[in-house]
């Protein structure tokens, strides 16, 4: 079994992040894919980035101050 190693960037697991858990993914060089130690998610870099964009869509207005409710 390959030893767990961090990838080039610290990608968050999209599956865990959608459940409000901030878990970093690990990179397997032999399989050329990222995986999560907490859940069963595995995927290529493109898949991880696409699903992380969905999470960013969820929190897009988090830093905006909403003053009008009409």
GIKA-V782193 format. One record per residue. SS is DSSP state (hx for helix, st for strand, lp for the rest). BURIAL is b if it has 16 or more other C-alpha atoms within 10 Angstrom, else e. D_FIRST is the distance of its C-alpha to the first C-alpha in Angstrom with 2 decimals. Layout:
BEGIN
ss=SS burial=BURIAL d_first=D_FIRST
ss=SS burial=BURIAL d_first=D_FIRST
END
This chain:
BEGIN
ss=lp burial=e d_first=0.00
ss=lp burial=e d_first=3.78
ss=lp burial=e d_first=6.43
ss=lp burial=e d_first=9.01
ss=st burial=e d_first=12.07
ss=lp burial=e d_first=15.44
ss=lp burial=b d_first=16.80
ss=lp burial=e d_first=20.21
ss=lp burial=e d_first=21.99
ss=lp burial=e d_first=21.43
ss=lp burial=b d_first=21.44
ss=st burial=b d_first=22.24
ss=lp burial=b d_first=20.73
ss=hx burial=b d_first=23.65
ss=hx burial=b d_first=23.27
ss=hx burial=b d_first=23.41
ss=hx burial=e d_first=26.02
ss=lp burial=e d_first=28.31
ss=lp burial=e d_first=28.38
ss=lp burial=e d_first=29.34
ss=lp burial=e d_first=26.07
ss=lp burial=e d_first=25.04
ss=lp burial=b d_first=21.22
ss=st burial=b d_first=19.46
ss=lp burial=b d_first=16.63
ss=st burial=b d_first=13.51
ss=st burial=b d_first=12.72
ss=st burial=b d_first=9.77
ss=lp burial=e d_first=11.35
ss=lp burial=e d_first=9.79
ss=lp burial=e d_first=11.10
ss=lp burial=e d_first=13.91
ss=st burial=b d_first=14.09
ss=st burial=b d_first=14.46
ss=st burial=b d_first=13.34
ss=lp burial=b d_first=14.96
ss=lp burial=e d_first=13.75
ss=lp burial=e d_first=17.11
ss=lp burial=e d_first=17.70
ss=lp burial=e d_first=16.06
ss=lp burial=e d_first=17.13
ss=st burial=b d_first=15.32
ss=st burial=b d_first=17.43
ss=lp burial=e d_first=18.49
ss=hx burial=e d_first=20.46
ss=hx burial=e d_first=23.75
ss=hx burial=e d_first=23.04
ss=hx burial=b d_first=22.13
ss=hx burial=b d_first=25.28
ss=hx burial=e d_first=27.43
ss=hx burial=b d_first=26.56
ss=hx burial=b d_first=27.02
ss=hx burial=e d_first=30.45
ss=hx burial=e d_first=31.31
ss=hx burial=b d_first=30.63
ss=hx burial=e d_first=32.88
ss=hx burial=e d_first=35.52
ss=hx burial=e d_first=35.46
ss=lp burial=e d_first=36.20
ss=lp burial=e d_first=38.42
ss=lp burial=e d_first=41.55
ss=lp burial=e d_first=40.12
ss=lp burial=e d_first=41.81
ss=lp burial=e d_first=45.10
ss=lp burial=e d_first=48.06
ss=lp burial=e d_first=49.76
ss=lp burial=e d_first=53.48
ss=lp burial=e d_first=55.02
ss=lp burial=e d_first=54.40
ss=lp burial=e d_first=56.63
END
